Amino acid sequence: MAKLIRDKEIFVKKKRGKPKTRNPVNDTEYNDSLSALLLGGVVKLIGSRGLKEIIDSLSDLYDALDEVADFRRVNRSAIAEARKKKAEERGLFKKRIILEEE
């Protein structure tokens, strides 16, 4: 099973043996790997229990989202502006409102 790893993780893994790596991968494979990393990170966060584990999971997700933005050439200020606009127009999630759909 192939998965995207952090840049410096390869050195740790090499100390334990000779891992197979493909470096660099093409854009399609990189995009797919980023998507898998995000999905895995969300699953990991959902299963996190202690504060340290939650912080670790959130940190991984933030880094992965940051890399997606870089890869897709999305400006951080555009993201901040979109978030601000949505918050102003539609609010946030602070009030814990659940919509029952039929």
N, C-alpha and C positions, 0 to 999 in steps of 0.2 A: 504494500500500500504506500503510495507516494503522498507526501504532504508538504506544504510550505512551512519552512522553519525560519526562525530569526537568524540574521546574518552571522552572529557569533556562536550560535548553537552548534554549528558544524565542528568547531574546535573541541567542544566538550564530547561530542559523539565520537570524534576521531580517537580520543584518548581511550575510549572503551572498545575500539575495534575499527574496522574500515567500512564506514557506511557508503552505500551507493548514492551518489548525488548527480543531479543534472543541473548544470549551472552555465549560463542562464537558460531559462525556458522561453518559448515564444509568447507573444501577447495573449493568445487565446488560452493557452495552458495556465499562464499566470493569472488571468482573470478568473478562470475556473477555480484555481487554487485559492485565490482570495475569497471567492464566494464560499467555498467549502470551509475555509478558516473562520469566516463570520458565522456560518451556521453552527459549526462545532463550538465556537465561543459562546453563542447564545445558549446552546444546550448545556454547556459547562456552567454558565451563570445560573441557569434555572436550577441546577442541581447543587449549587454552592450553598453551604450552611453557615460556616463561621465567617466573621468579618474579614479575616485575612484572605480566605478563599474568595469571597465576594470581591474584595479590592483587586486581587490578582486577576480574576476573570474580567472585571470591568477594564482593567489596565490593558489586557490583551485585546479586548474589543475596541477600545479607543485607538490603539495602535493600528489595528487592522482597518478600521474605518478611515483613519488618517491616510493609510497607504492606498486605499481604494480612491480617495479623493485625489491624491497625487497621480496615481496611475491614469485616472480618467480626466485629469487636468481640470479639476473643479477647484475654483478659488474659495478659500476659507471664508472670506468676507461675504461671498454670495450665499454660502451655507448659513452664516450668522444672520444675514438679512432675511433669508427664507424662514428661519426659525422665529425671528422677531415678528415677522409679518403674521405667521400662523398663530403665534401666541396672542397677538393683538386682536386678530380677527376671530379665532376659534378657541382661544384659551390654551391652557396646559392640561396636565393630568392630575393636578394637585387635589381636586375635589373628589376624586375616586368615583366618578359617575360611570355606571354601567348601563348601556343601552340594551334592553331586552328586544331582540329581533325575532319575529315570527316566521 
